[in-house]
Amino acid sequence: MSEIVVRTEDGVVEIRLNRPDKKNAITQAMYAAMTEAVTAAQADATARVVLFSAEGDSFSAGNDIADFVAISSASGGEMGLDAPVFQFLKAMAELDKPAVAAVRGRAVGIGLTLLLHCDLVVVAQDALLSAPFVNLALTPEAASSLLLPHAIGHQRAFELFALGEPIDGVTAAAWGLANRAVGADQVEAVARDLAGKLARRAPGSIRASKRLMRDGERLWAIMQAEGAAFGAQMKSPEAMEAFMAFSQKRAPKF
């Protein structure tokens, strides 16, 4: 069974995470599949909106730690810009069609930072969003070091990054991370309704508006700078202790 399911209806390309048994933790293979879907949507004139959704009770638990560590270790701690994760981030930076997200349950790490690249976000009121990079002795990614403070302010963004504690969907909407906070059973219906409305708007106008609001080249440059900092931290004693503690289910000793 595919861990990324892509389907298109009425101009809406839905990219659905389909690894519910692992809380939709994302592997490099899943990033590659999502990159292909986003790139195809960008090139397809009949595709007007990209919708991110997920099977199961969580949007995403973030990167699959075991997969991430294995690939990073195999490459000597370096993950080049040709890695699937970076290709996905680049595709999102370059996407000028509207993106919508439907979020239930946990949205951790990339599960949260992906939302910063979406134009409309619907969250469950009881969803839990977190960016616990510092908990793993790592640094922000996906241009979130720029986008998150811009969206919610420096102090709130720093709290999310540095403490790694989750906020619920109601708080996410109040802070400006989401457009709607609704009951968990309504999330996908509301998100699909919004995506449908976008798909019926003038596509040229929508894309021109998004290009004016976002600087894709700058976002990609920041992603690369973040990647360098992330890679340096991956090789640090702090990160080694954090990942060891994670695998041993204990608190790290920094």
C-alpha positions in Angstrom: 0.0 0.0 0.0 1.4 3.4 -1.0 2.4 5.6 1.9 1.5 8.7 -0.2 -1.8 8.7 -2.0 -2.5 11.3 -4.7 -5.9 11.9 -6.2 -7.3 14.8 -8.3 -10.9 15.9 -8.4 -12.3 19.2 -9.8 -8.9 20.8 -10.0 -7.8 19.9 -6.5 -4.8 17.6 -6.1 -4.9 15.9 -2.8 -1.7 14.6 -1.4 -2.6 12.3 1.5 -0.1 10.9 4.0 -1.0 7.2 4.4 1.1 5.7 7.1 -1.3 5.9 10.0 0.4 3.1 12.0 3.5 5.3 12.3 1.5 8.5 12.9 2.4 9.5 9.3 6.1 9.9 10.2 7.7 10.9 6.9 10.5 8.9 5.3 12.8 10.0 2.5 10.8 7.8 0.1 7.6 9.7 1.1 9.3 13.0 0.5 10.2 11.8 -3.0 6.6 10.9 -3.7 5.3 14.2 -2.4 7.9 16.1 -4.5 6.7 14.3 -7.6 3.1 15.2 -6.8 3.8 18.9 -6.0 6.0 19.3 -9.1 3.3 17.6 -11.3 0.6 19.9 -9.9 2.7 22.9 -10.5 3.1 21.9 -14.2 -0.4 20.8 -14.8 -2.7 23.6 -16.1 -5.8 21.8 -14.9 -4.5 21.5 -11.3 -5.5 24.6 -9.4 -5.1 23.7 -5.7 -2.9 21.3 -3.7 -4.5 19.9 -0.6 -2.5 18.1 2.1 -4.3 15.6 4.3 -3.6 12.4 6.3 -5.1 9.1 7.2 -5.5 8.1 10.8 -5.6 10.2 14.0 -2.5 12.4 13.3 -1.4 14.7 10.5 2.3 13.8 10.9 4.7 12.9 13.7 7.4 14.6 11.7 10.5 12.9 10.2 10.8 9.2 10.7 13.7 9.3 13.1 15.1 5.8 12.3 15.0 6.5 8.5 16.5 10.0 9.0 19.3 8.8 11.2 20.1 5.8 8.9 20.3 7.9 5.8 22.3 10.7 7.5 24.7 8.1 9.0 25.2 6.5 5.6 26.2 9.9 4.2 28.6 10.8 7.0 26.1 13.1 8.7 25.7 15.2 5.6 22.4 15.4 3.6 22.9 17.1 0.3 20.5 19.4 -1.5 19.7 16.5 -3.8 18.2 14.6 -0.8 14.4 14.0 -1.2 13.6 16.2 1.8 15.3 19.2 0.3 13.8 18.6 -3.1 10.3 18.6 -1.4 11.1 21.8 0.4 12.3 23.4 -2.8 9.2 22.3 -4.6 7.1 23.9 -1.9 9.1 27.2 -2.0 8.5 27.3 -5.8 4.8 26.3 -5.7 2.7 29.3 -6.8 -0.6 27.5 -6.7 -2.6 27.7 -3.5 -2.0 25.0 -0.9 -4.5 23.9 1.8 -3.9 21.7 4.8 -6.3 19.6 6.8 -4.8 18.8 10.2 -6.0 16.4 12.9 -4.1 15.1 15.9 -0.4 15.6 16.1 1.5 17.9 13.8 5.2 17.6 14.8 8.3 19.2 13.2 7.7 19.2 9.5 4.1 18.4 10.3 3.9 22.0 11.6 6.5 23.8 9.4 4.7 22.4 6.2 1.7 24.5 7.3 3.7 27.6 6.9 3.8 26.9 3.2 0.1 26.5 3.0 -2.2 29.4 2.2 -5.3 28.0 4.0 -5.0 25.8 7.1 -7.8 24.0 8.9 -7.0 22.4 12.2 -8.9 20.3 14.7 -9.6 22.2 17.9 -7.9 19.5 19.8 -5.0 19.1 17.4 -1.5 19.4 18.9 1.2 21.3 17.0 4.8 21.3 18.0 8.3 22.1 16.6 10.6 20.2 19.0 13.8 20.7 17.1 15.8 21.9 20.1 14.6 18.8 22.0 16.7 16.8 19.5 19.5 19.3 19.6 18.7 20.4 16.1 17.6 23.6 14.4 14.5 24.8 12.5 14.0 23.8 8.8 11.6 24.5 5.9 12.4 28.3 6.1 10.5 28.2 9.4 13.2 30.4 11.1 11.8 33.2 8.9 8.1 32.1 8.4 7.1 31.2 11.9 8.2 34.5 13.6 6.7 36.3 10.7 3.4 34.5 11.2 3.1 34.6 15.0 5.9 36.9 16.3 9.4 36.3 17.7 8.5 35.4 21.2 5.8 32.9 20.4 8.0 31.3 17.7 11.0 31.1 20.0 8.9 29.4 22.6 7.7 26.8 20.1 11.3 26.2 18.9 13.2 26.4 22.2 10.7 24.6 24.5 9.2 22.3 22.0 5.9 22.2 23.8 2.7 21.7 21.8 -0.1 24.2 21.3 -3.7 23.1 20.5 -5.7 23.9 17.4 -7.6 26.7 19.1 -4.4 28.5 20.1 -2.9 27.8 16.6 -5.8 29.7 15.0 -5.7 32.5 17.6 -2.0 33.0 16.9 -2.4 33.0 13.1 -1.1 29.5 12.3 -4.5 28.4 11.0 -7.5 29.9 9.3 -10.1 27.7 11.0 -10.2 25.6 14.2 -13.1 23.2 14.0 -14.2 19.8 15.4 -12.0 16.9 14.4 -14.8 15.3 12.4 -15.2 18.5 10.4 -11.6 19.2 9.4 -11.5 17.5 6.1 -14.9 18.6 4.9 -14.1 22.3 5.7 -10.6 22.0 4.1 -12.1 20.4 0.9 -14.8 23.1 0.8 -12.1 25.8 1.0 -10.0 24.1 -1.6 -13.0 23.8 -3.9 -13.7 27.5 -3.6 -10.1 28.3 -4.5 -10.2 26.0 -7.5 -13.2 28.0 -8.8 -11.4 31.4 -8.5 -9.5 32.9 -11.4 -6.3 30.8 -11.5 -4.1 33.4 -13.0 -5.1 36.0 -10.5 -4.6 33.5 -7.6 -1.1 32.6 -8.7 -0.1 36.2 -9.4 -1.3 37.1 -5.9 0.6 34.3 -4.2 3.8 35.2 -6.1 3.5 38.8 -4.9 3.0 37.6 -1.3 5.9 35.0 -1.2 9.5 35.2 -2.4 10.3 31.6 -3.4 14.0 32.3 -4.1 14.5 33.8 -0.7 12.7 30.9 1.0 15.0 28.4 -0.8 18.1 30.4 0.2 17.0 30.3 3.8 16.2 26.6 3.5 19.8 26.0 2.4 21.2 28.1 5.3 19.0 26.2 7.7 20.2 22.9 6.1 23.8 23.8 6.8 23.1 24.6 10.5 20.9 21.5 10.8 23.7 19.3 9.3 26.3 20.8 11.7 24.1 20.1 14.7 23.5 16.5 13.5 27.2 15.8 14.0 27.4 17.5 17.4 27.7 15.7 20.7 24.4 17.3 21.8 22.5 15.6 18.9 24.2 12.3 19.5 23.1 12.4 23.1 19.6 13.5 22.1 19.1 10.7 19.6 20.5 8.1 22.0 18.1 9.3 24.7 15.2 9.2 22.2 16.0 5.6 21.3 16.4 4.6 24.9 13.2 6.5 25.9 14.9 8.7 28.5 15.5 12.4 29.0 18.7 13.6 27.4 21.6 14.9 29.5 23.0 18.0 27.9 
